[in-house]
Amino acid sequence: MKRFTNAAVIPASPKDVFDAWLDGDHNGAMTQSSETATNEIAGIFTAHDGYIDGINLELEDSERILQTWRTTQFEGSDPDSSVEVTLEKVEVGTKLTLRNWNIPDDQADGYETGWQEFYLAPKIEYFSDVALK
């Protein structure tokens, strides 16, 4: 099993990034896909039209999110991977650090680039557009 870390600076407050991560409508608007989400511990979420699903394990308001995470590409025998998102206030917004571990070896490279392309870049663009309005 593999692991990786991605990071990005999002032009929004940690509170706004935290709340948006746990809101299916906001995430769907950012990723242009159907998503469900909840801000409750043990709450189930889905992303990218059901391609991803998981459960909220730990939530520290505006600071940290820990979730189980798996895609439809995982084999039934594969354990869930884990995703930890930490949020740190910086001068121009929020530094978001994402750690994903326990990923099937043959899928890790695709998910590492996928997080950048399908989640972090759209969040930067979404919050940049919001800031311009």
Phi and psi in degrees as GROMACS dihedral restraints (atoms count N, CA, C in turn):
[ dihedral_restraints ]
;  ai    aj    ak    al  type     phi  dphi    fc
    3     4     5     6     1  -113.9    20    10
    4     5     6     7     1   171.3    20    10
    6     7     8     9     1  -147.7    20    10
    7     8     9    10     1   158.3    20    10
    9    10    11    12     1  -156.8    20    10
   10    11    12    13     1   167.4    20    10
   12    13    14    15     1  -130.8    20    10
   13    14    15    16     1   134.5    20    10
   15    16    17    18     1  -122.4    20    10
   16    17    18    19     1   155.2    20    10
   18    19    20    21     1  -146.4    20    10
   19    20    21    22     1   153.0    20    10
   21    22    23    24     1  -156.6    20    10
   22    23    24    25     1   155.7    20    10
   24    25    26    27     1  -102.6    20    10
   25    26    27    28     1   122.0    20    10
   27    28    29    30     1  -103.5    20    10
   28    29    30    31     1   130.1    20    10
   30    31    32    33     1   -79.5    20    10
   31    32    33    34     1    64.9    20    10
   33    34    35    36     1  -158.8    20    10
   34    35    36    37     1   167.5    20    10
   36    37    38    39     1   -73.4    20    10
   37    38    39    40     1   156.7    20    10
   39    40    41    42     1   -55.1    20    10
   40    41    42    43     1   -38.3    20    10
   42    43    44    45     1   -62.0    20    10
   43    44    45    46     1   -44.8    20    10
   45    46    47    48     1   -65.6    20    10
   46    47    48    49     1   -40.6    20    10
   48    49    50    51     1   -67.2    20    10
   49    50    51    52     1   -44.9    20    10
   51    52    53    54     1   -58.5    20    10
   52    53    54    55     1   -51.1    20    10
   54    55    56    57     1   -62.7    20    10
   55    56    57    58     1   -42.1    20    10
   57    58    59    60     1   -65.2    20    10
   58    59    60    61     1   -38.5    20    10
   60    61    62    63     1   -58.7    20    10
   61    62    63    64     1   -35.0    20    10
   63    64    65    66     1   -99.6    20    10
   64    65    66    67     1    19.0    20    10
   66    67    68    69     1  -124.2    20    10
   67    68    69    70     1   114.1    20    10
   69    70    71    72     1   -60.2    20    10
   70    71    72    73     1   -37.6    20    10
   72    73    74    75     1   -65.4    20    10
   73    74    75    76     1   -45.3    20    10
   75    76    77    78     1   -63.8    20    10
   76    77    78    79     1   -47.9    20    10
   78    79    80    81     1   -61.8    20    10
   79    80    81    82     1   -41.0    20    10
   81    82    83    84     1   -62.1    20    10
   82    83    84    85     1   -39.6    20    10
   84    85    86    87     1   -65.4    20    10
   85    86    87    88     1   -36.7    20    10
   87    88    89    90     1   -73.3    20    10
   88    89    90    91     1   -38.5    20    10
   90    91    92    93     1   -99.7    20    10
   91    92    93    94     1    -3.8    20    10
   93    94    95    96     1    57.5    20    10
   94    95    96    97     1    42.2    20    10
   96    97    98    99     1  -145.9    20    10
   97    98    99   100     1   169.1    20    10
   99   100   101   102     1   -80.5    20    10
  100   101   102   103     1   127.8    20    10
  102   103   104   105     1  -140.9    20    10
  103   104   105   106     1   148.8    20    10
  105   106   107   108     1  -123.5    20    10
  106   107   108   109     1   150.7    20    10
  108   109   110   111     1  -157.3    20    10
  109   110   111   112     1   166.6    20    10
  111   112   113   114     1  -150.1    20    10
  112   113   114   115     1   154.5    20    10
  114   115   116   117     1  -104.8    20    10
  115   116   117   118     1    29.8    20    10
  117   118   119   120     1  -114.1    20    10
  118   119   120   121     1   142.7    20    10
  120   121   122   123     1   -61.1    20    10
  121   122   123   124     1   137.8    20    10
  123   124   125   126     1    74.3    20    10
  124   125   126   127     1     3.8    20    10
  126   127   128   129     1   -73.9    20    10
  127   128   129   130     1   143.2    20    10
  129   130   131   132     1   -93.8    20    10
  130   131   132   133     1   142.4    20    10
  132   133   134   135     1  -130.1    20    10
  133   134   135   136     1   158.5    20    10
  135   136   137   138     1  -133.4    20    10
  136   137   138   139     1   156.6    20    10
  138   139   140   141     1  -148.5    20    10
  139   140   141   142     1   160.4    20    10
  141   142   143   144     1    48.9    20    10
  142   143   144   145     1    57.2    20    10
  144   145   146   147     1    57.3    20    10
  145   146   147   148     1    36.0    20    10
  147   148   149   150     1    88.6    20    10
  148   149   150   151     1     1.3    20    10
  150   151   152   153     1   -66.7    20    10
  151   152   153   154     1   -30.6    20    10
  153   154   155   156     1  -121.2    20    10
  154   155   156   157     1   142.3    20    10
  156   157   158   159     1  -146.5    20    10
  157   158   159   160     1   161.4    20    10
  159   160   161   162     1  -176.3    20    10
  160   161   162   163     1  -172.8    20    10
  162   163   164   165     1  -135.6    20    10
  163   164   165   166     1   138.2    20    10
  165   166   167   168     1   -72.4    20    10
  166   167   168   169     1   122.5    20    10
  168   169   170   171     1   -99.2    20    10
  169   170   171   172     1   -44.3    20    10
  171   172   173   174     1  -142.0    20    10
  172   173   174   175     1   137.9    20    10
  174   175   176   177     1  -134.7    20    10
  175   176   177   178     1   119.1    20    10
  177   178   179   180     1  -115.4    20    10
  178   179   180   181     1   107.1    20    10
  180   181   182   183     1   -44.7    20    10
  181   182   183   184     1   123.2    20    10
  183   184   185   186     1    65.5    20    10
  184   185   186   187     1     8.4    20    10
  186   187   188   189     1  -127.7    20    10
  187   188   189   190     1   -41.7    20    10
  189   190   191   192     1  -156.6    20    10
  190   191   192   193     1   141.5    20    10
  192   193   194   195     1  -131.8    20    10
  193   194   195   196     1   130.3    20    10
  195   196   197   198     1  -123.8    20    10
  196   197   198   199     1   125.5    20    10
  198   199   200   201     1  -136.3    20    10
  199   200   201   202     1   153.1    20    10
  201   202   203   204     1   -77.8    20    10
  202   203   204   205     1   158.5    20    10
  204   205   206   207     1  -157.6    20    10
  205   206   207   208     1   129.8    20    10
  207   208   209   210     1  -153.4    20    10
  208   209   210   211     1   157.3    20    10
  210   211   212   213     1  -115.8    20    10
  211   212   213   214     1   172.4    20    10
  213   214   215   216     1   -68.0    20    10
  214   215   216   217     1   -10.7    20    10
  216   217   218   219     1   -82.2    20    10
  217   218   219   220     1   -15.7    20    10
  219   220   221   222     1   -65.6    20    10
  220   221   222   223     1   141.2    20    10
  222   223   224   225     1   -72.1    20    10
  223   224   225   226     1   153.7    20    10
  225   226   227   228     1   -56.9    20    10
  226   227   228   229     1   -30.8    20    10
  228   229   230   231     1   -82.7    20    10
  229   230   231   232     1   -11.0    20    10
  231   232   233   234     1   -71.5    20    10
  232   233   234   235     1   135.2    20    10
  234   235   236   237     1   -71.0    20    10
  235   236   237   238     1   159.3    20    10
  237   238   239   240     1   -60.6    20    10
  238   239   240   241     1   147.1    20    10
  240   241   242   243     1   -87.7    20    10
  241   242   243   244     1   174.4    20    10
  243   244   245   246     1  -123.0    20    10
  244   245   246   247     1   144.2    20    10
  246   247   248   249     1  -125.9    20    10
  247   248   249   250     1   127.9    20    10
  249   250   251   252     1  -119.7    20    10
  250   251   252   253     1   126.6    20    10
  252   253   254   255     1  -114.3    20    10
  253   254   255   256     1   123.8    20    10
  255   256   257   258     1  -115.1    20    10
  256   257   258   259     1   144.9    20    10
  258   259   260   261     1  -123.7    20    10
  259   260   261   262     1   127.6    20    10
  261   262   263   264     1  -130.0    20    10
  262   263   264   265     1   126.4    20    10
  264   265   266   267     1   -65.7    20    10
  265   266   267   268     1   130.6    20    10
  267   268   269   270     1  -129.6    20    10
  268   269   270   271     1   170.7    20    10
  270   271   272   273     1   -55.6    20    10
  271   272   273   274     1   -37.9    20    10
  273   274   275   276     1  -103.2    20    10
  274   275   276   277     1    15.1    20    10
  276   277   278   279     1   144.3    20    10
  277   278   279   280     1  -120.9    20    10
  279   280   281   282     1  -133.9    20    10
  280   281   282   283     1   129.1    20    10
  282   283   284   285     1   -86.1    20    10
  283   284   285   286     1   116.7    20    10
  285   286   287   288     1  -100.6    20    10
  286   287   288   289     1   121.7    20    10
  288   289   290   291     1  -113.5    20    10
  289   290   291   292     1   125.9    20    10
  291   292   293   294     1  -117.1    20    10
  292   293   294   295     1   124.8    20    10
  294   295   296   297     1  -115.4    20    10
  295   296   297   298     1   128.9    20    10
  297   298   299   300     1  -125.1    20    10
  298   299   300   301     1   123.8    20    10
  300   301   302   303     1  -137.3    20    10
  301   302   303   304     1   168.7    20    10
  303   304   305   306     1    67.4    20    10
  304   305   306   307     1    43.6    20    10
  306   307   308   309     1   -99.0    20    10
  307   308   309   310     1   136.1    20    10
  309   310   311   312     1   -52.8    20    10
  310   311   312   313     1   134.5    20    10
  312   313   314   315     1   -51.3    20    10
  313   314   315   316     1   -40.8    20    10
  315   316   317   318     1   -78.5    20    10
  316   317   318   319     1    -1.8    20    10
  318   319   320   321     1  -116.4    20    10
  319   320   321   322     1   -11.9    20    10
  321   322   323   324     1   -59.8    20    10
  322   323   324   325     1   -44.8    20    10
  324   325   326   327     1   -61.1    20    10
  325   326   327   328     1   -41.3    20    10
  327   328   329   330     1   -65.6    20    10
  328   329   330   331     1   -38.8    20    10
  330   331   332   333     1   -71.7    20    10
  331   332   333   334     1   -36.1    20    10
  333   334   335   336     1   -60.9    20    10
  334   335   336   337     1   -47.0    20    10
  336   337   338   339     1   -72.7    20    10
  337   338   339   340     1   -32.7    20    10
  339   340   341   342     1   -62.5    20    10
  340   341   342   343     1   -41.2    20    10
  342   343   344   345     1   -58.1    20    10
  343   344   345   346     1   -44.5    20    10
  345   346   347   348     1   -63.5    20    10
  346   347   348   349     1   -50.4    20    10
  348   349   350   351     1   -73.6    20    10
  349   350   351   352     1   -41.6    20    10
  351   352   353   354     1  -102.2    20    10
  352   353   354   355     1   -10.0    20    10
  354   355   356   357     1  -124.9    20    10
  355   356   357   358     1   -56.6    20    10
  357   358   359   360     1   -70.3    20    10
  358   359   360   361     1   -48.6    20    10
  360   361   362   363     1   -60.5    20    10
  361   362   363   364     1   -45.1    20    10
  363   364   365   366     1   -62.8    20    10
  364   365   366   367     1   -33.4    20    10
  366   367   368   369     1   -67.1    20    10
  367   368   369   370     1   -42.2    20    10
  369   370   371   372     1   -60.6    20    10
  370   371   372   373     1   -47.1    20    10
  372   373   374   375     1   -64.1    20    10
  373   374   375   376     1   -44.4    20    10
  375   376   377   378     1   -59.5    20    10
  376   377   378   379     1   -51.3    20    10
  378   379   380   381     1   -71.4    20    10
  379   380   381   382     1   -28.4    20    10
  381   382   383   384     1   -65.1    20    10
  382   383   384   385     1   -42.2    20    10
  384   385   386   387     1   -65.5    20    10
  385   386   387   388     1   -40.3    20    10
  387   388   389   390     1   -62.7    20    10
  388   389   390   391     1   -41.4    20    10
  390   391   392   393     1   -66.5    20    10
  391   392   393   394     1   -27.5    20    10
  393   394   395   396     1   -79.5    20    10
  394   395   396   397     1   -14.8    20    10
